[in-house]
Amino acid sequence: MSLPSKYRELLLSDLEPGEMYRRCLAAISHDELSADYALTETIVYATEVRYAIDVIANGPPERLWNFGDLDGRSTSRLFEVLDGVPEMRLAFAGSGPYPITALLAAQRYPDARDIACIDNNIVGHLLGRAVVDAMDLAITSVFAEAADVDYSPFDVVVVAAMVSGKQQLVDQVLRTSDALVVVRGEAGVSDPRLVEINATFRDDGSVKA
Ligand SMILES: C[S@@+](CC[C@H](N)C(=O)[O-])C[C@H]1O[C@@H](n2cnc3c(N)ncnc32)[C@H](O)[C@@H]1O
C-alpha cells in the first residue's frame, strides 16, 4: 500500500516519535484505512528508527518505556510472566530497530543468562544491535527468520505483535521446545505454556487500527 501524503507529513514531523506513532494510528482509524504490513512497517520503523538514532547519538535515555504501551499494562503482564522464570534464557522474536522489550527485560533481569533478539530485517537487526551496544547491555542479536531459529535452549520466547506468521511460530516453539511462550496478539491455540497479551495486530503483523 502506498503511503498517503498526510502520513508522509506526520512521519517527517518534529513530533516526539511515540506521539507521531499514535497520531498515525488514530489517522488510520479515522480514515478507516486497512493498513497492510508494508504500511505498518513504514510507520513503526519511522518511530523506532528515530528512538534508535537518539540512543546511538546521545546515549541511554533517562527512562525506558514502550511507546506502544502507554498505560503500561502490556509490559506489566509480560513481567508478571517473566518474574516467575528462574534462569532467564529469553528469545525475543521481532526485535526491531529499537528493541524496547529486550531492553526493558535486560534492565529488569541483569542476571539473565541470555537475552537474544531475532529479526529478519537487516535494518531492524543492525540498528537494534547498535542500540544494544550504545546501552552496553548483555543482549545478543540474531539476523534470521523467526521460524528458522532453534528455540530449544530458551526458557521463554516472546513474540512481538508485528511478527508475521505468529500462529505458526507459536505452534512451532511449543512443539520444539519446553519454553514458555508470550505472544503479543492471538496465537489461535491454547496451551498451558502460552500467554497471549492483547494487541491490535493481525497474524501477518499488520496493525488493526
Ligand atoms: C518493529 S518490531 C516491534 C517490536 C518492538 N521493537 C518491541 O521491542 O516490542 C517488529 C519486528 O519484527 C520483525 N519481524 C516481522 N516478522 C518477522 C519474522 N517472521 N521473523 C523475524 N522477524 C520478523 C520486523 O522486521 C520488525 O523489525
The ligand as a Gaussian input file, in Angstrom:
#p B3LYP/6-31G(d) Opt

LIG

0 1
 C        9.181000      -3.202000      14.683000
 S        9.399000      -4.530000      15.749000
 C        8.363000      -4.309000      17.082000
 C        8.951000      -4.814000      18.395000
 C        9.329000      -3.746000      19.373000
 N       10.552000      -3.114000      18.975000
 C        9.463000      -4.282000      20.777000
 O       10.534000      -4.221000      21.360000
 O        8.438000      -4.773000      21.310000
 C        8.770000      -5.908000      14.858000
 C        9.909000      -6.543000      14.096000
 O        9.537000      -7.874000      13.772000
 C       10.301000      -8.217000      12.630000
 N        9.689000      -9.389000      12.030000
 C        8.448000      -9.483000      11.465000
 N        8.213000     -10.739000      11.046000
 C        9.326000     -11.461000      11.349000
 C        9.687000     -12.813000      11.162000
 N        8.837000     -13.672000      10.599000
 N       10.912000     -13.228000      11.586000
 C       11.776000     -12.347000      12.192000
 N       11.473000     -11.051000      12.400000
 C       10.276000     -10.606000      11.985000
 C       10.232000      -6.979000      11.753000
 O       11.300000      -6.965000      10.836000
 C       10.290000      -5.864000      12.790000
 O       11.576000      -5.333000      12.884000

